Amino acid sequence: MPLEKLTIWTEDFEPIEARFNPERYTVSKSVQIAEIGILGLDSPVQQYVRGQTEKITLELFFDTTEFGMVDNVTDVRDHTGPVYQLTKVRSDTHAPPRCLLMWGESGKLFSFGTSINPWCLLETISQEFTLFSPGGVPLRAKLNCTFREAWTIDEQLFETPRHSADRTQVCMLESGQTLSDLAWKEYGDPALWRPIAEANGVRNPRTVPAGTRLQIPRLAERER
């Protein structure tokens, strides 16, 4: 079986192939927790605030001594430069490019845990040059890279299930507000106005007057 090389694909689908595969990589994720002090309790209550994006940290090794160390040397930065450029802002998007990490049988994507979203950004990179030609050309380098998963708003709205509260709520329709507006506010999806209409016996959603009290039913799962 041929050796599969770790490859970084940019948004333009330009491949950057590692000279050598990493020996290991680390996946990390954290959540933001707020401490809420309650009078009379020995310890504060831990309140979940929001999740943080996952990260993959790995080390890439580059060596060009196979091409010679004296005559016709190959600068290792010719190989590390494209990786380093992933932190640079592009003129067309005004942001660094998103990329895909691909490695393994048939080019399996890194998927950052249980998420099906494979896109990421190169968050940090450091280059260490450890061998030089007699003329001072760097020939060997190690790159310490951290990639952070990168979602667009549309991808998060599509991927993340959005549930209503555990119990039925009651809301008052405000002036100028429609059932679609209410569905966006409560469920995060304006297309989910029908469950509200059905729960309140509304036949024509355009004729519901402002001030009407409406039940907001709990949704078992987001409709796709």
TAFEN-V298442 format. One record per residue. N is the residue number from 1. RES is the residue in one letter. PHI is phi in whole degrees, 0 to 359 (999 if undefined). BURIAL is # if it has 24 or more other C-alpha atoms within 12 Angstrom, else .. Layout:
# TAFEN-V298442
N:RES:PHI:BURIAL ; N:RES:PHI:BURIAL
This chain:
# TAFEN-V298442
1:M:999:. ; 2:P:292:. ; 3:L:289:. ; 4:E:276:. ; 5:K:264:. ; 6:L:297:# ; 7:T:231:# ; 8:I:258:# ; 9:W:254:# ; 10:T:276:# ; 11:E:299:. ; 12:D:275:. ; 13:F:58:. ; 14:E:261:. ; 15:P:279:. ; 16:I:239:# ; 17:E:265:# ; 18:A:292:# ; 19:R:293:# ; 20:F:225:# ; 21:N:289:# ; 22:P:293:# ; 23:E:286:. ; 24:R:201:. ; 25:Y:213:. ; 26:T:238:. ; 27:V:250:. ; 28:S:225:. ; 29:K:209:. ; 30:S:222:. ; 31:V:233:. ; 32:Q:268:. ; 33:I:241:. ; 34:A:252:. ; 35:E:267:. ; 36:I:248:. ; 37:G:282:. ; 38:I:246:. ; 39:L:303:. ; 40:G:95:. ; 41:L:266:. ; 42:D:290:. ; 43:S:230:. ; 44:P:290:. ; 45:V:281:. ; 46:Q:268:. ; 47:Q:248:. ; 48:Y:293:. ; 49:V:256:. ; 50:R:194:. ; 51:G:275:. ; 52:Q:251:. ; 53:T:289:# ; 54:E:281:# ; 55:K:228:# ; 56:I:240:# ; 57:T:245:# ; 58:L:210:# ; 59:E:243:# ; 60:L:250:# ; 61:F:245:# ; 62:F:231:# ; 63:D:213:# ; 64:T:243:# ; 65:T:293:. ; 66:E:296:. ; 67:F:269:. ; 68:G:112:. ; 69:M:242:. ; 70:V:242:. ; 71:D:260:. ; 72:N:54:. ; 73:V:291:# ; 74:T:253:# ; 75:D:295:# ; 76:V:296:# ; 77:R:292:# ; 78:D:296:. ; 79:H:262:# ; 80:T:278:# ; 81:G:303:. ; 82:P:300:# ; 83:V:290:# ; 84:Y:301:# ; 85:Q:294:# ; 86:L:291:# ; 87:T:266:# ; 88:K:272:. ; 89:V:284:. ; 90:R:274:. ; 91:S:290:. ; 92:D:278:. ; 93:T:251:. ; 94:H:59:. ; 95:A:202:. ; 96:P:295:# ; 97:P:286:# ; 98:R:285:# ; 99:C:213:# ; 100:L:242:# ; 101:L:257:# ; 102:M:230:# ; 103:W:197:# ; 104:G:108:. ; 105:E:302:. ; 106:S:60:. ; 107:G:68:. ; 108:K:293:. ; 109:L:277:# ; 110:F:292:# ; 111:S:240:# ; 112:F:52:# ; 113:G:71:. ; 114:T:272:. ; 115:S:289:. ; 116:I:271:. ; 117:N:276:# ; 118:P:264:# ; 119:W:287:# ; 120:C:211:# ; 121:L:237:# ; 122:L:282:# ; 123:E:279:# ; 124:T:222:# ; 125:I:210:# ; 126:S:228:. ; 127:Q:250:# ; 128:E:238:. ; 129:F:263:# ; 130:T:238:. ; 131:L:212:. ; 132:F:225:# ; 133:S:285:# ; 134:P:304:. ; 135:G:271:. ; 136:G:88:. ; 137:V:279:# ; 138:P:293:# ; 139:L:242:# ; 140:R:219:# ; 141:A:210:# ; 142:K:240:# ; 143:L:248:# ; 144:N:262:# ; 145:C:239:# ; 146:T:236:# ; 147:F:255:# ; 148:R:247:# ; 149:E:300:# ; 150:A:229:# ; 151:W:254:# ; 152:T:271:. ; 153:I:299:. ; 154:D:298:. ; 155:E:295:. ; 156:Q:292:. ; 157:L:295:. ; 158:F:283:. ; 159:E:276:. ; 160:T:276:. ; 161:P:298:. ; 162:R:244:# ; 163:H:251:# ; 164:S:277:# ; 165:A:295:. ; 166:D:291:. ; 167:R:229:. ; 168:T:295:. ; 169:Q:252:. ; 170:V:235:. ; 171:C:233:. ; 172:M:257:. ; 173:L:290:# ; 174:E:275:. ; 175:S:298:. ; 176:G:81:. ; 177:Q:269:. ; 178:T:252:# ; 179:L:296:# ; 180:S:295:# ; 181:D:298:# ; 182:L:293:# ; 183:A:295:# ; 184:W:296:. ; 185:K:294:. ; 186:E:270:# ; 187:Y:249:# ; 188:G:81:# ; 189:D:211:# ; 190:P:296:. ; 191:A:287:. ; 192:L:266:# ; 193:W:282:# ; 194:R:298:# ; 195:P:302:# ; 196:I:291:# ; 197:A:298:# ; 198:E:294:. ; 199:A:292:. ; 200:N:247:# ; 201:G:66:. ; 202:V:275:. ; 203:R:272:. ; 204:N:237:. ; 205:P:295:# ; 206:R:276:. ; 207:T:253:. ; 208:V:283:# ; 209:P:285:. ; 210:A:298:. ; 211:G:95:. ; 212:T:291:. ; 213:R:273:. ; 214:L:238:# ; 215:Q:281:# ; 216:I:251:# ; 217:P:289:# ; 218:R:286:. ; 219:L:258:# ; 220:A:293:. ; 221:E:203:. ; 222:R:289:. ; 223:E:287:. ; 224:R:250:.
